Each structure stands twice: as structure tokens, then as C-alpha cells.
Amino acid sequence: MENRQKTIILCCTMDTKSNEGLFLKKELEAFGHQVHIIDMGMKKPSPPGVFITQAQVAGPYYEQIVSSNVRSEASAYMVMGLKNIVRQLYADGKLDGIMAIGGSGGTTMASAAMHELPLGVPKIVVTTMASGNTLPYVQGEDVLLLNPVVDIQNLNFLTEHILRQAAAIMNGMICCPPLERKAKKAIAITCFGVTTPCVDRCTELLQKEGYEVLIFHARGTSGGKIMEKMIAEGHFCAALDITTTELADEVAGGIYSVGSRRLREAPALGIPYVVVPGALEMVNLGSEETLQPAQKARTLYYHSPSSVKMRASGAEMKELGEIFIQRLQHSRPGMTKVIIPAKGFSSVNMPGKVFWDPEADRIFINEVKYKMPDNVPVMVQDAHVNDQAFADVLVRELLRMLSRAKY
């Protein structure tokens, strides 16, 4: 365990929470760490003793912020400045951990800046927003939210206790050894319940070859999106993208869409990348009562009380094929391969199952097979995605690519 003095950045709205911020700073300093406050407040000029002032965070947007009557607009300017500052502090070796205290506004700003940092950097927010929908703040990453029970609007026996605990937690996190990257022996895999047999077989075979396998549940922000970030950060020597269902949500309005980042990072980095249309035929929706009338008229699969799946149409499958081509076409030759199971993409996409629609699937297959550039080989296997033989092919091809890769 490393005991050198660490530098902790504390993001705080000093116009409303200065006493609480200074209290937390003192508690952190009691552990021997250096603590710098960044003022995210927008109502008053920063008080003395602030490391980076409100005006410095705002930068060229300072006048717009102080004159704005729309809080969301002013916050957006502050977030841009805060992100730039946090990135630079980390790059300069002046940030070992980051904390924040705040309500909804402060939590939104601070967590957005935290997402600019790599995984493994300690990130803590003390906020009442920890009790509720935390997705907007955590975004599938390693941001720890602590619920203070009462609002942090003054110091009292409870807020002081929670802030002391938060300081102790940060001390424990920041004194742990840093996240160890095993980039040359770690492989990312995406998974869904309906592709699990394939994932399990691939994991077994890769582990026998000495690789460490990290499996991502392909449920959007906390699945494919965070995997793409980890690929970009260099944590993996290869990726086996078995479950690309999030793309169907991007096309057809599902709940796990992560925007246009999917399928991009491995080709950009040039690591071996095998892509499969696992569960691509299903659009992920919420509970039945959340469905729109047009969705209710489609072919549906009730996966659980909170999760209804909708079969992608032929037109949507064609669009998905176009996305595969668009995002993979610039891959380094020999480093990306698409492997398609012609007999079905999930456990409910096979003869006799609710999502079996070979004509719609064939539209996707033909789009990718005949239009993908030569630098990205496309293999169509006479198998189902969950057949053991198909998993064996995936691992065989990935290992061949790894044997040719140069790092």
C-alpha cells in the first residue's frame, strides 16, 4: 500500500456549501493528503482559499454565466470549463482522487467532469441524488455516490458524520494500489441472457489459453458504452463483441442505446476485434405499460416484468447492416472480422421461437456479406449463435488474429 501524500480535488458549490466543503477538506487533510477546492458555484464570487475559482472554471464564458437567468445554460458552460480543468490536472499528475458534495446541480456538474478520468481514479460524490435514479450521474462507471440522508445545507451531527465517513472512504480508496492494466492478456466480451451459452463457451476456451476475460452485460450505458471506454483506455488486447443488441436500440428507439460510439474503439485502436450480431434482432424496451401503441402491434417477447423485447423488422435489419459497414470499414486489415450465425442470433431467434424471422435476418446477412469492404472479412457460419461449434469458431479466429497482432 502506497502512503505518499496524495492530491485530492474537491468540487464544491462554494456559494451555497462553503462551510460543508471546508469541513470535508479539513477531514481529508487529517489523513495527510493535499486537498484543493474547485468552486462550481455560480451565484457569488469565490471566497478566499479556493484553489480554482468560479471565474477560472468559467473561463471565457464567465460573463454569460453570471448574466444568465437560466440555470441549465449556466451549468453547461461551467461543465465545459470543469471538464477541461480536471483533464489537465490529471494529465499534469496533480489529481490522485476527486470528490464532490452537491445537490442535483452540483452532482450533475461534478459527475460529468469525473467521466473525463480513467477507470480506477477514485471518484466520490456525497449527494442526496444517491437515493433515486443514479444512472445520469454514474453512467456505468466507477463513481461512488454516498447518500447523506439529509440535504447538505448546513453542518449538523448527521452531515458531519457522513462527511467524516466520506473522507475515510476516499482515504481508503486513494491509498490502494492503482488499477493494474493487463492489456496484453485481457479480452472484453459482451453478453446477454439470450447469448450466454456462447459467451460461457468462449470464456472457458480463452481462459484455458491464459487470457483474462471481462464480460459486459450489453445493457447500454453500463454495458457496451463502458466497454468501449475501457477499450479506448487500452485495457484489452482484443474484444469479442458477441452481443451487439444495443445497436438495435439505436436504430429502433430501445432503452439501451448508447449513441454512435459502439463498434468504433477497437477498430480505431487496431486491436483484434471479432464482431457478432448476437441478439441484434431484438430491440430492448421497458415494462409493458411503457410501450407505445405502435410497439404493441409488433412481435414481442416478454423477457421479464420490466423488460419487453421487440423483433427488429427487415428494414431495421438493413439499417443495422449499414451501421456495421459504416463503423467497421476503416479497420486495420486483418484486425476486424464479422462472424454471423446463419441459424439465429439469440435463444429466441431460432425455429419455433418467437423471434424466428429468417427473411429479416437474411437482409442483414446479405447487406454485410456483400457490401463490407475487403479489409473486414465476413464469415457466415451454418450454425446458431449458441451452438458450441460456433463459439469454437469465434475463439479460433480471435486467437489467429492475436497471433498476428503486434503491440
C-alpha positions in Angstrom: 0.0 0.0 0.0 1.4 3.4 -1.0 1.5 6.0 1.7 2.9 9.1 -0.1 0.9 12.3 0.2 -1.9 12.3 -2.4 -3.7 15.2 -4.1 -7.4 15.2 -3.8 -9.6 17.6 -5.8 -12.8 18.7 -4.1 -15.5 20.1 -6.3 -17.9 22.2 -4.4 -20.5 25.0 -4.9 -18.9 27.4 -2.6 -21.8 29.9 -2.9 -24.1 27.5 -1.1 -21.9 24.8 0.6 -18.7 26.6 1.6 -18.9 25.5 5.3 -19.5 21.9 4.3 -16.8 22.0 1.7 -14.2 23.4 4.2 -15.2 20.8 6.8 -14.6 18.0 4.3 -11.3 19.5 3.2 -10.2 19.5 6.9 -11.2 15.9 7.4 -9.3 14.8 4.3 -6.2 16.8 5.3 -6.3 15.0 8.6 -5.2 11.8 6.7 -2.2 13.7 5.4 -3.4 14.4 1.9 -3.3 17.7 0.0 -6.8 19.0 -0.8 -7.6 21.6 -3.5 -11.1 23.1 -3.8 -12.6 23.8 -7.2 -15.5 26.2 -6.9 -18.5 25.2 -9.1 -20.8 27.9 -7.6 -22.5 30.3 -9.9 -24.2 32.8 -7.6 -21.3 34.5 -5.8 -17.6 35.2 -6.5 -15.3 32.5 -4.9 -14.2 33.1 -1.3 -10.5 33.2 -0.3 -8.7 29.9 -0.1 -10.2 28.3 -3.2 -7.6 26.6 -5.5 -9.5 27.2 -8.7 -12.1 29.9 -8.6 -15.6 30.2 -10.2 -14.2 32.7 -12.7 -11.3 30.3 -13.6 -13.7 27.4 -14.2 -16.0 29.6 -16.3 -13.1 31.0 -18.3 -14.3 32.8 -21.4 -17.9 32.1 -20.5 -17.8 33.9 -17.2 -20.0 36.9 -18.3 -22.5 34.6 -19.9 -22.8 32.6 -16.6 -23.2 35.5 -14.2 -25.7 37.2 -16.5 -27.7 34.1 -17.4 -31.2 33.6 -15.9 -31.3 30.0 -17.0 -29.5 27.7 -14.6 -29.2 24.9 -17.1 -27.5 27.2 -19.6 -25.1 28.5 -17.0 -24.3 25.0 -15.7 -23.5 23.8 -19.2 -20.8 26.5 -19.5 -19.4 25.5 -16.1 -19.3 21.8 -17.0 -17.2 22.6 -20.1 -14.7 24.5 -18.0 -14.7 21.9 -15.3 -14.0 19.1 -17.7 -11.0 20.9 -19.2 -9.6 21.7 -15.8 -10.0 18.1 -14.4 -8.4 16.6 -17.6 -5.5 18.9 -17.3 -4.9 18.3 -13.6 -4.9 14.6 -14.2 -2.5 14.9 -17.2 -0.2 17.0 -15.1 -0.1 14.5 -12.2 -1.9 16.8 -9.9 -5.0 14.7 -9.3 -5.0 11.4 -7.5 -8.6 11.4 -6.5 -11.7 13.6 -6.9 -14.7 14.3 -4.6 -17.7 16.5 -4.7 -20.7 17.4 -2.5 -23.8 18.8 -4.0 -27.5 18.6 -4.8 -28.8 17.8 -8.3 -27.0 20.7 -10.0 -23.6 20.2 -8.3 -23.8 16.4 -8.7 -24.5 16.8 -12.4 -21.6 19.1 -13.0 -19.1 17.2 -10.9 -20.0 13.7 -12.2 -19.7 15.0 -15.8 -16.1 16.0 -15.0 -15.4 12.7 -13.3 -16.2 10.9 -16.5 -13.2 12.6 -18.1 -11.0 10.5 -15.9 -9.8 6.9 -16.5 -11.3 4.0 -14.6 -9.5 3.4 -11.3 -9.1 7.0 -10.3 -11.1 7.3 -7.0 -14.3 9.3 -7.5 -16.8 10.1 -4.8 -19.9 12.3 -4.7 -21.8 12.9 -1.4 -25.3 13.7 -2.6 -29.0 13.1 -1.9 -29.2 12.1 -5.6 -27.7 8.8 -4.5 -31.2 7.8 -3.4 -33.0 7.5 -6.7 -32.1 7.1 -10.3 -28.4 7.3 -10.3 -27.8 6.5 -14.0 -27.5 10.1 -15.1 -24.6 10.6 -12.7 -22.8 7.2 -12.6 -23.2 6.4 -16.3 -21.9 2.8 -15.7 -18.6 4.0 -14.4 -16.7 3.7 -11.1 -18.3 6.8 -9.5 -19.3 6.2 -5.9 -22.4 8.0 -4.6 -22.9 8.4 -0.9 -26.4 9.3 0.4 -26.1 11.9 3.3 -29.7 11.1 4.3 -30.5 14.9 4.9 -29.7 17.6 2.4 -26.2 19.1 2.7 -27.4 22.6 3.5 -25.7 23.0 6.9 -23.4 21.2 9.3 -25.1 19.1 12.0 -24.4 15.8 13.8 -25.5 13.8 10.8 -23.9 15.7 7.9 -20.6 15.9 9.9 -20.7 12.1 10.4 -21.4 11.4 6.8 -18.6 13.8 5.6 -16.2 12.1 8.0 -17.1 8.8 6.6 -16.7 10.1 3.0 -13.2 11.3 3.9 -12.3 7.9 5.4 -13.6 6.1 2.3 -11.6 8.4 0.0 -8.5 7.8 2.1 -9.0 4.0 1.8 -9.5 4.2 -1.9 -6.7 6.6 -2.7 -4.2 4.5 -0.6 -5.0 1.3 -2.5 -2.6 0.3 -5.3 -3.7 1.8 -8.7 -5.8 -0.2 -11.2 -3.4 -2.6 -12.9 -3.9 -2.9 -16.6 -3.4 -6.3 -18.1 -3.8 -5.1 -21.7 -1.8 -7.9 -23.3 -3.8 -10.7 -21.6 -7.3 -9.3 -21.1 -10.2 -9.7 -23.5 -13.6 -8.0 -23.5 -16.8 -9.9 -24.3 -20.3 -8.7 -24.5 -23.2 -10.8 -23.1 -26.9 -11.1 -22.8 -29.0 -13.9 -21.2 -30.0 -15.0 -24.7 -26.4 -15.4 -25.8 -25.0 -16.8 -22.6 -24.2 -20.3 -23.8 -21.9 -18.8 -26.5 -20.3 -16.4 -24.0 -19.7 -19.2 -21.5 -18.0 -21.4 -24.0 -15.8 -18.6 -25.4 -14.8 -17.6 -21.8 -13.9 -21.2 -21.0 -11.7 -21.6 -24.1 -10.0 -18.2 -23.7 -9.2 -18.7 -20.0 -7.6 -22.1 -20.9 -5.4 -20.1 -23.2 -4.3 -17.9 -20.3 -6.4 -14.9 -21.1 -8.3 -12.9 -18.5 -11.9 -12.3 -19.7 -14.1 -9.3 -18.7 -17.7 -9.8 -19.5 -20.0 -6.8 -20.1 -23.8 -7.1 -19.8 -24.9 -5.4 -23.1 -27.4 -3.1 -21.5 -26.3 0.3 -22.8 -24.6 2.8 -20.6 -23.3 0.2 -18.1 -22.6 -2.3 -20.8 -21.3 -1.5 -24.3 -20.6 2.1 -23.6 -18.2 1.4 -20.7 -16.6 -1.4 -22.6 -15.9 1.0 -25.5 -14.3 3.4 -23.0 -12.1 0.7 -21.5 -11.0 -0.4 -25.0 -10.0 3.2 -25.7 -8.1 3.4 -22.4 -6.0 0.4 -23.5 -7.2 -2.2 -21.1 -7.6 -5.0 -23.6 -5.6 -6.9 -26.2 -8.7 -7.9 -28.1 -12.5 -7.7 -28.0 -15.1 -10.4 -28.8 -18.3 -8.4 -29.3 -20.8 -11.3 -29.2 -23.8 -9.3 -28.2 -24.4 -6.1 -30.3 -28.1 -5.7 -29.4 -27.5 -2.1 -28.3 -27.3 -1.1 -32.0 -30.9 -2.3 -32.5 -32.0 0.1 -29.8 -30.1 2.9 -31.5 -32.0 2.2 -34.7 -35.5 1.5 -33.3 -35.7 3.5 -30.1 -34.8 1.0 -27.5 -33.7 1.8 -23.9 -30.1 0.6 -24.2 -29.0 2.8 -27.0 -25.6 4.4 -26.3 -25.4 6.6 -29.3 -22.8 6.2 -32.1 -19.8 5.1 -30.0 -20.5 1.3 -30.4 -18.2 -0.7 -32.7 -15.7 2.2 -33.0 -13.0 2.0 -30.4 -11.4 -1.4 -31.3 -11.1 -0.5 -35.0 -9.6 2.9 -34.0 -7.1 1.3 -31.7 -6.3 -1.5 -34.1 -6.7 -4.4 -31.7 -8.1 -7.8 -32.8 -11.9 -7.5 -32.9 -14.5 -10.2 -33.7 -18.0 -8.9 -34.1 -21.2 -11.0 -34.0 -24.8 -9.9 -34.5 -25.7 -11.6 -31.1 -29.3 -10.5 -30.1 -29.2 -8.0 -32.8 -32.7 -8.9 -33.9 -34.2 -7.6 -30.6 -35.0 -4.1 -29.6 -34.9 -3.7 -25.8 -37.9 -1.9 -24.3 -39.2 -1.3 -20.7 -42.2 -2.8 -19.0 -45.4 -3.5 -20.8 -47.1 -0.3 -19.6 -44.4 1.8 -21.1 -44.9 0.6 -24.6 -46.3 2.8 -27.4 -49.3 1.6 -29.4 -47.1 1.1 -32.5 -44.7 -1.1 -30.4 -47.6 -3.2 -29.0 -48.5 -4.1 -32.6 -45.1 -5.5 -33.3 -43.8 -9.1 -32.5 -42.9 -9.0 -28.8 -41.1 -11.2 -26.3 -41.8 -10.8 -22.6 -38.4 -11.4 -21.1 -39.3 -10.2 -17.5 -41.9 -7.9 -15.9 -39.6 -5.0 -16.5 -38.2 -6.0 -19.9 -40.1 -6.5 -23.1 -38.2 -7.2 -26.4 -39.4 -6.2 -29.8 -38.5 -8.0 -33.0 -36.5 -5.8 -35.4 -38.1 -5.5 -38.8 -36.5 -6.2 -42.2 -36.0 -2.5 -42.8 -34.3 -2.1 -39.4 -32.1 -5.1 -40.0 -31.0 -3.5 -43.3 -30.1 -0.3 -41.4 -28.2 -2.3 -38.8 -26.2 -3.9 -41.7 -25.3 -0.4 -42.9 -24.2 0.6 -39.4 -21.8 -2.4 -39.2 -20.3 -1.4 -42.6 -20.0 2.3 -41.7 -18.3 1.8 -38.4 -16.1 -1.1 -39.2 -15.0 -0.2 -42.8 -11.8 1.7 -41.7 -10.4 -1.1 -39.6 -6.8 -2.1 -40.0 -6.6 -5.1 -42.4 -6.7 -8.4 -40.6 -7.7 -6.9 -37.2 -11.5 -6.9 -37.5 -13.7 -9.8 -38.6 -17.5 -10.2 -38.6 -18.8 -13.7 -38.0 -22.5 -14.4 -38.5 -24.5 -17.4 -37.2 -27.0 -18.0 -40.1 -29.3 -20.2 -37.9 -30.2 -17.5 -35.4 -28.8 -14.6 -33.3 -30.3 -15.4 -29.9 -32.0 -18.2 -27.9 -35.4 -16.8 -29.1 -34.3 -16.4 -32.7 -34.4 -20.0 -33.9 -37.1 -22.2 -35.5 -40.2 -22.4 -33.3 -39.2 -19.4 -31.2 -41.0 -16.0 -31.2 -38.2 -14.0 -32.9 -37.5 -16.5 -35.7 -37.7 -14.5 -38.9 -35.1 -15.8 -41.4 -36.1 -13.4 -44.1 -35.4 -10.3 -41.9 -32.1 -11.9 -40.7 -31.1 -12.6 -44.3 -31.5 -9.0 -45.2 -28.8 -8.1 -42.6 -26.6 -11.0 -43.6 -26.7 -10.0 -47.3 -26.1 -6.4 -46.5 -22.9 -7.1 -44.5 -21.7 -10.1 -46.6 -21.8 -8.4 -50.0 -21.1 -4.7 -49.1 -18.4 -4.9 -46.4 -15.0 -3.8 -47.7 -12.4 -6.5 -48.2 -10.3 -5.3 -45.3 -13.0 -6.6 -42.9 -13.7 -10.3 -43.7 -17.2 -11.6 -43.2 -17.8 -15.3 -42.3 -21.3 -16.7 -42.4 -21.5 -20.0 -40.3 -24.2 -22.6 -40.7 -24.8 -22.6 -37.0 -26.8 -20.9 -34.2 -25.1 -18.3 -32.0 -25.4 -20.6 -29.0 -24.0 -23.7 -30.7 -20.8 -24.9 -29.2 -19.3 -25.2 -32.7 -20.0 -21.5 -33.4 -18.3 -20.4 -30.1 -15.3 -22.6 -31.1 -15.0 -20.8 -34.4 -15.1 -17.4 -32.7 -12.3 -18.3 -30.4 -10.3 -19.9 -33.1 -10.5 -16.8 -35.3 -9.7 -14.4 -32.5 -6.7 -16.4 -31.4 -5.4 -16.4 -35.0 -5.8 -12.6 -35.1 -4.0 -12.3 -31.8 -1.1 -14.4 -33.1 -0.6 -11.9 -35.9 -1.1 -8.7 -33.8 1.9 -6.6 -32.9 2.0 -4.5 -29.8 
